[in-house]
């Protein structure tokens, strides 16, 4: 794996050197099922850099009836060369649909570091699975693996095989569709139930599973649905890397019957539907046994398409702005702001829940907004001067422009509002949702995306209207974050967060899931006075924003704009064009004396000549414009650059004339004889020449 040696940029923030994809396989697992084989699942745990606590990172899929699983689902990890990144792999036999691991049979575990996998030969590591130190689960009393031990050697439970591969930068996604014809019949009472398994080849000649198609029931001529797969998963950016495809007949007990296989490459597949993409499915064993064996059927590529899988950062680099709006609950259920029991109480010693939630989210989102001007609204209060109840009032008091400067500006407006409004009710969300939706509807082209943060303490009062507002907003470039503060029940908020069931209104289902809800109490200590992890709160609150952002762009066919070019550095100042100098005015000379003229490029009239001179030359000394003072060297001379009575052998130029000589830069002087200086020309004549030379940077 070349290129894994990158380090953190600038020695400051955590910048991963690269991303590594882990593929997990197991061999000879324990069989925990009585009438069938185990149904294994692998769970990966990681440790934070500053803590020894294990945290679940992710889970593979469940493989039915297999003691030798090859898991398709990968783990993608940030890789740091300079850190010890501890990993723990736990294997379970899944007995039900419960996500609670204590309800499943523990099959063994293995410990290692990411560097250990990467540093192994071919980045492939085999480790024995052991039971480790097993403790009883507090509720079920079933055996559960220890959470912090180092895998004390115990009973061997099989082997885990870990393969690491650095992810390439290829972000294209290929969409393919295949059909097959005349596959072998494998079922006694019916036809085959075929499916295909795709593998990409590795540098050491082995293969890694990367995709399984759906099972097509009871057919020898299946047409599989089209599927999308990242190009890097197929070939990791190497278009000529071999891709092996195996065709199986699915069996309920997991002992799938092998029909045959074929190989191809991404470059071949990219040709699309053609005679080059009709493949014979060959069973090597049958081919060796039967002389007249031709194939076990054929597989044909029906369609191939590829498009770039743009990321959130692609759009941000292209200039998309994130517009952040906050809406704060001013209903009376928050309590009297002047009393310490109120959720709005402004203590001199600690931040209240509203301020902490606003800071945690706002300080991250503000980095994606160039002008740092954020609309801030309140709802559920009686506002001055007439005391009417409003569910959409500006915290800064300016209805025409409710924007505040930065997070600090929002907090200042929030504190002022607490002193000027009367907390009232009810808790209505629809007005602030519609407020932001109107802004989002004005710019549907992807140049701006809107995020509304609602911080509330209570049960929502206008559920039907809010549902309708959210369904309408799902068509717009907009996301909604709801943070529930206090100890109220937030069942209705969970309903708005359509992770499990997409929200609907009047028979209309929301196009996208755009709502994320988190209860603030999950991130504070028991007293609710201190956030245990601002970073974790922000991460969980903002986790779905990039995905929601991308879902809008894809649904509307919006591609990111190219990143604006870097501004060019300022060039040299524009200077007036130089014109050839007219002949210099005649200078009186003593009879019989001679003195020389240096050649010039821009002043051809000033050419080397000889005139009678009587005096002998002084010791030569020049100050070169590019070379600095030097004795007898070349360079560009200037009439004023000589000490005392000495002068270089350059005749006085005319006004407006530059005098770089043909001596060049750093070379020997051309016509290097020195003679007695001629009478000085008028001051204005010299000052003009100096100005021109200095303007061109020829003189300091």
VOVEXPA-368911 format. One record per residue (C-alpha): residue in one letter; x, y, z. Coordinates in pm, whole numbers, plus 32768, in hexadecimal, padded with zeros to 4 digits. Example, Ala and Ser with C-alpha at 12.3 -4.5 7.8 and 13.67 -1.06 7.14 Angstrom:
// VOVEXPA-368911
a84CE7E3E830Cs85577F9682CA
This chain:
// VOVEXPA-368911
x800080008000x80C481217F81x808E82807FF8x802E82378160x813D831081F2x8087845C81EBx808485138337x7FA6861483D9x7FAD87638330x8048887C83F1x806F87AC852Bx7F21882B85A6x7DCD87988553x7D91862C8507x7DB986058391x7DB484958334x7ED18421825Ax7DDD834F8192x7CA7827881AEx7CC2810081CAx7BB480048176x7BAA7EC8824Bx7B187D8481C7x7AC47C7882C7x7AB47AFF8292x7AAB79E0838Cx7AFC7870837Fx7A8A774B8458x79A8780F8540x78FA77618661x77AC76C58605x76AD773F8704x757076D08652x74DB7577868Bx74367531853Ex75057614845Dx764A76D58455x768D781F8505x76127968846Fx77447A4284AFx775B7BBB84DBx789C7C818514x78A37DBB85EEx79CC7EA885E4x7A2D7F788716x7B2C8092871Ex7BD681558833x7BF182CE883Ax7D4F83658845x7D1B83EC89A5x7C5182D38A41x7C5D815D8A6Fx7AE681398A4Cx7A72805F892Cx796A80F38847x78AA803B873Cx791980AB85E3x78397FD98507x77A97E8484B2x77B77DA48384x76867CFC82F3x76107BAA8378x76777A7A82A7x757E795E82C9x75F177F98312x7767782382E6x789A77D283B6x797F786E82AEx78E279C18262x796A7AC58171x78BF7C0781DAx78627CFC80C7x78347E3081A1x79807EE581D2x7A0C7FBE82E6x7AAA8103826Cx7B9B819B8368x7C7382D28372x7DDB82618385x7EE2831F844Ex804982B2842Dx80AD834E857Ax7F9582BD8651x7F54816986EBx7DF481228674x7D6F7FFF8743x7C617F2486A9x7B887E0F8734x7ABB7D1D8664x799D7C608710x78E57B448660x777F7AE386B4x768C79D88645x754E7A9D8606x741879F48694x73117B04865Fx72D67C5B85C6x732F7D0B870Bx744D7E0886F2x74A87DB7885Ex75E77CE88847x75A87C47899Ax74877B8988FDx75717AD5880Cx767B79C8883Ax77DF7A44885Bx78CB798E876Ax7A1B7A2B87C0x7AEA7B66879Bx7C3A7BE3871Fx7D0B7D15876Fx7E047DCA8691x7E687F258618x7E247FBF84C7x7F9A7FE58496x7FC37E7184D7x7ED87E2083B7x7F717F1E82CCx80D27EAD8322x808C7D3B82E7x80FC7C9481A6x80097CFB8099x7F4E7DBF81A7x7EA57C768203x7E997C08836Ex7E1A7AC083FCx7DCE7AAF8570x7D3E79958644x7BEE79DE86E0x7BE179A08858x7AD479B9895Fx7BA97AAA8A29x7B2D7AF88B87x79B67AC28B82x78CD7B638C7Dx77597B388CB3x76707C3A8C1Fx75C47CF78D3Cx74627CBA8CB8x74607B778BF2x757E7AD08CB1x75F27A498B60x77687A508B1Dx77E17B9E8A9Ax79427BFE8A2Fx7A147CD68B11x7A227E3C8A97x7B827E9A8AFAx7C5C7D658B06x7D6F7D108A15x7CDF7BC9899Cx7D6A7AD48AA0x7DB7799089E8x7CA678918A1Bx7BE277A48949x7C2D77C987D7x7AF978278714x7B76783085AFx7C34793584ECx7BED7A99847Bx7C8D7B1A833Ax7CB47C918313x7D147D3381CBx7D657EA781B3x7D6C7F6E8072x7DA780DE8049x7C8681867F9Bx7CCF82357E57x7C47838B7E00x7B5A83027CF7x79F6836C7D52x793E82F77C1Cx781182177C4Cx77C0810E7B46x765F80927B0Bx76507F3A7A6Ax75427E427A08x75767CD779A8x74A77BB6792Ax74FD7A4678FEx74917939780Dx747877BE7832x751E77A07986x754A76457A18x741F75B47ACFx7487756E7C36x734075307CF2x72A173D67CECx7138744B7CFAx715D75917C3Ex724576757B82x736D772E7C14x735878677CECx7487791C7C5Dx754C7A3E7CEAx76A37ACD7C98x77C87B2A7D76x78CA7C297CFDx7A357C297D74x7B4D7D1C7D2Bx7CB07C9B7D15x7DBD7D067E08x7F2A7D4D7DC9x7F8F7BFA7E5Ax7EAA7B397D6Ex7D927AFC7E69x7C2E7B797E40x7B507C547F1Cx79D67C417F0Fx79377D8C7EABx77CD7D4A7E45x76B47C4B7E4Cx75887C637D67x74267C117DCAx73AE7AA97DB8x72C77A687C91x71DD794E7CEEx719778187C1Dx722D787C7ACDx734A781679E8x7332795C7926x733E7A6A7A32x73397BDF79F5x73D07C837B26x73697DE47B8Bx74667EF47B40x754E7F427C60x763D805F7CADx779A80287D36x78BE81177D6Dx79C980E67C66x7AD080DA7D78x7A1A7FAF7E0Ex7A307EFA7CC1x7B987F4A7C6Dx7C1F80577D59x7C62813A7C2Fx7D2980337B69x7C5180007A35x7D147ECC79C3x7D027E177B11x7C5B7CC47AF1x7AF47CA37B6Ax7A7C7B427BB1x79087AF37BADx788079B27C43x771F79357C00x766A78677D0Ax752077B97D41x749678377E8Cx743677387F98x7380778580D9x747F76CB81B2x759D77A38135x7646768E806Ex762177477F25x766F76787DEEx778676F97D10x7714771E7BA4x784977BC7B0Ax791E78F17AE7x79B579E779F3x7AAC7B087A01x7AA37C64796Fx7B2C7DBF79BDx7A9D7F1879EDx7B2B7F81789Cx7A6F7E6477F3x792B7EAF78ACx7946801E784Ex79147FBE76E1x77A77F877738x76C07E957689x77827DEC7570x78077C9E74FFx79317CD975E4x78537CCC7716x77B27B7876E5x78617A8677D0x7862790E77E0x782478907940x791E77787975x793076757A8Cx7AA3760B7A92x7A5674B97B31x795674617A2Ax7A4274D27919x7B5173E67999x7A6572BC79B4x799A72E27873x7A4772F97724x791373807673x78C87481777Fx789C75DE76F0x781176B77806x770876CE7915x765277EA786Ax76A4794E7806x76907AA178B3x76557BDC77E8x768A7D45784Dx75477DF977F4x75AA7F5B7852x76C8802278E3x76CD818C7955x77BF82507A2Bx779C839D7AD8x786E845A7BCEx780784307D38x782B85947DAFx786F85D47F1Ex77F786DF800Cx794D87857FFBx7941878F7E7Ex781688777E96x78B289457FABx79F0896E7EDDx791789D57DB8x78878AF57E80x77448A6E7F19x76F58B308055x76528AA0818Dx75578B97821Bx751B8B5E838Dx73DE8BD4843Ex738D8B9E85AEx72328B9D864Bx72168BA887C7x70EE8B3D889Cx706C8C5C8977x6F3C8BA58A03x6EE38BC38B74x6F2F8A528BB5x709F8AB48BBAx70698B618D08x70A08CC78D79x71F28D368CE9x72418DF18E2Cx72388CAF8EF8x73538BB48EFFx72648A928EB3x72118B258D5Cx72AC8A908C24x72E28BFA8BB5x738F8C678CF8x74CC8D2D8CAEx75BF8CC18DB9x77088D7E8DDFx77B48C328E21x773A8B478D12x76868B428BC3x751A8ADD8BB1x74A589BC8AD4x74388AA189B6x758A8B4B89A8x764B8A0289B9x757E896488A2x759E8A9B87CAx77158AAA87F6x774B893787B5x769589428667x76CD8AA785F7x78438AB08623x786789968526x77658A098427x77E78B6E8425x79238AF98375x78578AB4823Ax77BA8C0D8224x78998D1D8196x77EA8E518221x77A48DBC837Dx76508E698388x75498D858421x73D38DC78440x735E8D8985A8x71EE8D5D85F7x711C8D22872Dx6FC68C848757x6EBE8C628867x6EE18DBA890Ex6E238F008934x6EF5900C8890x6EFB918888BAx6E6C92818886x6D0891F4887Dx6D4090A6892Dx6CBF8FD0880Ex6D258E618805x6E208E1686F1x6EB28CCF8672x6FA48D748580x70438EAA8617x71A88F2585DBx72888F15870Cx7338905486A0x71ED91108682x721A9153850Dx710890A1844Ax719B911682FFx72F09080834Cx72F68F808468x74628F228428x75648F31853Dx76DA8F428517x77718DF38575x77138D108695x776A8E20878Fx76748F0886E1x75618E048703x75AB8DD98876x75A28F5188B0x74518F6C87FEx73CF8E4088C3x74348EDE8A10x7390902A89AEx724F8F78894Ax723A8ECB8A9Dx722C90238B3Dx712890B48A4Ex702B8FA08A00x6F338EE38AD9x6F488D668ACAx6DF78CDD8A63x6D8B8BC98971x6D2A8AE688C7x6E4E8A278828x6E1C8A5386B2x6F2D89EB85BBx6E7F8A1F846Ex6EB58B9C8457x70328B89847Ax70458A5A8392x6F808B18828Ax70578C4E82C4x71948B968261x70DF8AD4814Fx70878C1C80A2x71F68C7B8096x725A8B20801Ax71508B267F07x71EE8C617E79x733B8BB17E2Bx72F88A4B7DB5x74308A407CD8x751889A97DDEx75DF8AE87E1Ax75538AF97F7Dx74DB89FA807Ax74148A5681B0x742D89BB830Bx732B8A138415x738589CA8580x725489BF8665x729E89B487DCx7168896288A6x710188E389FCx6FA4885F89CAx6EA187998914x6E4A882387BFx6CF188C387A1x6CBF88DF8627x6D21877D85BFx6C46876D8487x6CBA88BF8404x6E26886D8450x6E0F87208397x6D8287D08268x6E9288D98277x6FA287CD828Bx6F1187038169x6F1388408094x7072889D8108x70F8874480A9x70EC87B47F3Cx71CD88DD7F8Bx734289037FD7x730288F6814Cx733F88278286x72AD884883E5x735E87FA852Cx728F87E4866Bx733C87E387BEx7255879688E1x72C088328A2Cx723287E68B83x718C86AB8C06x704D86A88B34x6FE1857D8A64x704585AB88F9x6F8484928852x6EF5857E874Ex705385F386EFx70BB848C86AAx6F93847285BEx700D85A484FFx7166850584DDx710E841983C2x722B832083EAx713F81F7840Dx6FFE8272836Bx70038390826Fx6F2584AE82E5x6DE384EE8223x6CC985EA821Cx6B7685D38171x6BDE849780BDx6D208538803Bx6E6B849B80A5x6F9F857580D0x709485547FAFx71BB854A809Dx7200851C820Ex726A867C8272x7236867A83EDx7332861284F6x72C986128665x73A585E4879Ax7349860C890Bx744586F389AEx743786358AF8x74EE85108A57x762885E88A4Bx762886828BA8x7678860D8D06x756385A88DF4x7528870B8E65x750C87828CFEx7602889A8D47x772B88278C7Bx775187988B1Fx781D865A8B33x7888867189C9x784087A288F2x78F286F387D2x781485BF87EAx76DB869687FEx7742875786C6x77A386188610x7659856B8658x758A869F860Ax763B86E484C1x76738579845Bx755C856F835Ax758D86C782BEx7688866281ADx75B185398146x7477860F813Dx753587168079x75AA86167F76x744F857C7F5Cx73C086CE7EF3x74D1870C7DF2x74AA85B27D5Ax732F85C17D52x734287057C8Dx746786A67BAEx754487BA7C37x76B987887C0Ax77BE884B7CCEx7854897B7C2Bx79C989707BE2x7A998A047CF7x7AEE8B6F7CAFx7C558B9E7C3Ax7D518C1D7D33x7D868D947D11x7EBE8DE67C4Bx7FCF8E9E7D07x7FDF900F7CB1x80C390577B8Bx81BB91747B63x812D92D37B3Dx80E1934A79E0x81F094397973x81FB9539785Ax829394B8771Ax83F9952176DDx845295D4759Fx85A595ED74F8x866D970F7579x86BB9837749Cx882A988E7472x88BC992675AEx89069A9975B3x8A6C9AF3755Ax8B519B097684x8C819BF2767Fx8DC59B3176A5x8F2B9BA276D2x8FE49BA27587x90A69A667540x8FF599917649x8F39984F75FBx8E29979376BAx8D5C9665765Fx8BE996187649x8B5594C976B5x8A63941975CCx88F494097625x87CB933475B6x86B7943575DBx878595647577x882E950B742Fx889396737401x898196557529x8A8E95847486x8BF7955674D4x8CC4967B744Dx8E1197187496x8E58988374D9x8FA599227532x8FF1992676A9x911799AC7769x90F0991078C6x913897A8792Ax901196D779B0x8FD696A47B23x8FD095407BB4x8E9D94907B1Fx8D72945E7C02x8C0A94107BA4x8ACB93D47C64x8A0892D17B9Ax889392F57BB3x885E917E7BD9x89AB91227C6Dx89E592317D72x8B3092F27D9Ax8C5B92457D01x8DAD92997C6Ex8DCF92827AF9x8CAF918C7ACDx8B96918B79D4x8A2991D47A11x894F92FA79BEx89EF94427A1Cx894795817A7Ax89DB96DF7A52x899B973A7BBCx8A1F95F67C52x8B87965A7C90x8C3B96E37DBBx8CDC98387DB0x8D6498A87C60x8D5C974C7BC2x8C6596EA7AB6x8C2E95B979DDx8C6D95E2786Cx8B03962D7810x8AAE976B7762x8990983177F8x884097BE776Dx8722989576FBx85EF98D877D0x850597AA77E9x860F96B2777Cx867595757833x87E095197827x881693A37855x8961935F77ADx89C3923976D2x8AAB91C877E3x899890DD785Dx8960905D79BAx8A8C8FDC7A70x8B728FD77940x8CAD909578F4x8C999201788Bx8C84924D771Bx8D7E935876BBx8E099367781Bx8EF7948F77F8x8ECF95A878F2x8F19971378ADx8EF698637954x8D8998B2799Fx8CD999A278B9x8C289AD27942x8AE59A6E79F7x899F9A9C7939x887C9B6A79C0x87D09ADA7AFAx867E9AB07A50x872199DA794Ax87A898E57A4Fx866D98DF7B23x8599987D79F7x867B975779A7x867E96EA7B13x850396ED7B25x84E3960C79F4x85E595157A73x855195047BD1x83F394D57B43x8471939D7A8Fx850D93167BCBx866A93447B41x86D8940D7C6Ex869793D87DE1
